[in-house]
């Protein structure tokens, strides 16, 4: 006799009806999204599959999850990955202090007498009220679907990939002492990676994949103007043009969109309305994060770089 499968879980949050609706909603939330990325996000929502985003640091992977939570009106739960990350930090741990207090109270009251009493006490130490929920488990126990951001997974050790497999595939976590905890409202999961190591294929197979590259100049300019609205329009266009040229150099770390925004904000704070060699030299530490990259750009001659862009018409048009 075949056992019927339980009905699939459904995301409890109202979703945009079309890809265009999603693009508009993200734009209103301050995230300028190109259509291929919007399609990946839309399919992730409709198919209820985790979305795995890879790309250079600073291209907007993390911000997408934050903006998506705003669009859906969902709670954002975040796991910031790092070396040595374990279950206790990300999923759950037992409240040891509370367990010890229960044992001491039982000892003080004389309730621990005989094997049956000891077994009953032991069972009480591993009940649900003794469990401290961390973000991964919290994502399964919310009354409505949250957005779960597993950020920079590549920074965690490889065994952590294996721990995520059950949750990504089944929307559940097994606690050996307690049993399996399954979501009633499955989380909307976004995983990001800067590709400092290869993430296990078994994990990627459970996700929809999208590579997030640097935006084209027109879209980057739109992003900058939305994120730094007080900056002079001409300054924003000039900065985008310069950053585009800098990214073409052989750098240790090409500046991301976040660095472009930071540079525009820094220049605006200095009341700069037009780039010149001196102000570029003085603020390179906002744009570049390695001494070797800063020295390379200075050796390239900032003044000649600006003249080059001026001759091409990039500084006036920001294209």
Beta strands, then each sheet from edge to edge (+ up, - down):
strand 1: 50-55
strand 2: 76-80
strand 3: 92-94
strand 4: 131-133
strand 5: 147-151
strand 6: 172-175
strand 7: 179-182
strand 8: 188-193
strand 9: 207-212
sheet 1: 2+ 5+ 8+ 1+ 9+
sheet 2: 3+ 4-
sheet 3: 6+ 7-
end
